[in-house]
């Protein structure tokens, strides 16, 4: 079963990874078992599976927020810990996580500030990212003055501010209404196309995974394993693409893989 994109241009390589929480204790939890996954440069890969299957755990391992019990994780050819230190990825969660006391611009500047980038360059980069997500006119606003969808766009701009080769996203649109969600899906694809960013995207939505992805990776119930890797080629990534027969065929294929 193929679980990888082009190995010679890999953005992420997860090799035989197992993750056990509380190992050796009575409350031991095996979260992932023998996971192998490669994400190619510029590829958009969604992770989908039943609740508790380890999707978010796998994303956190790639981000080096937790360590594997066994196996290896590399990002942009570097160990995950080194990639995190060198800010080789941007990350966005379901909650935007913006700092309420900083303006939109200064929220986007934050990772650049932490990296020691000068004030003028920080401002220019933040304004460029806000233009990219369609929020240039809101640079001086505070998060509390924005809608939920706008806050998520700011979070995406912040994640992209250091121009990372990889974007990690954990259900970033899960709390949004359907219309806002679909609009941001299209905007995200446009941003990734412009920047050439590789993306690993966690979702519970089959339709979202199919619409966004070059490849949908289906995971089993805990301990999570990769059950299927389904390539998706739509005629377009717009409303016409959502109405194409292949879109519904791929939704059915993913659903069957989840049920098998």
HELIX and SHEET records of a PDB file:
HELIX    1   1 UNK A    7  UNK A    9  5                                   3    
HELIX    2   2 UNK A   55  UNK A   62  1                                   8    
HELIX    3   3 UNK A   80  UNK A   85  1                                   6    
HELIX    4   4 UNK A  104  UNK A  114  1                                  11    
HELIX    5   5 UNK A  119  UNK A  132  1                                  14    
HELIX    6   6 UNK A  136  UNK A  138  5                                   3    
HELIX    7   7 UNK A  143  UNK A  145  5                                   3    
HELIX    8   8 UNK A  148  UNK A  160  1                                  13    
HELIX    9   9 UNK A  178  UNK A  195  1                                  18    
HELIX   10  10 UNK A  206  UNK A  212  1                                   7    
HELIX   11  11 UNK A  239  UNK A  243  1                                   5    
HELIX   12  12 UNK A  245  UNK A  259  1                                  15    
SHEET    1   A 4 UNK A  29  UNK A  40  0                                        
SHEET    2   A 4 UNK A  10  UNK A  21 -1                                        
SHEET    3   A 4 UNK A  70  UNK A  75 -1                                        
SHEET    4   A 4 UNK A  78  UNK A  79 -1                                        
SHEET    1   B 6 UNK A  89  UNK A  92  0                                        
SHEET    2   B 6 UNK A 166  UNK A 170  1                                        
SHEET    3   B 6 UNK A 198  UNK A 202  1                                        
SHEET    4   B 6 UNK A  44  UNK A  49  1                                        
SHEET    5   B 6 UNK A 215  UNK A 219  1                                        
SHEET    6   B 6 UNK A 226  UNK A 231 -1                                        
END                                                                             
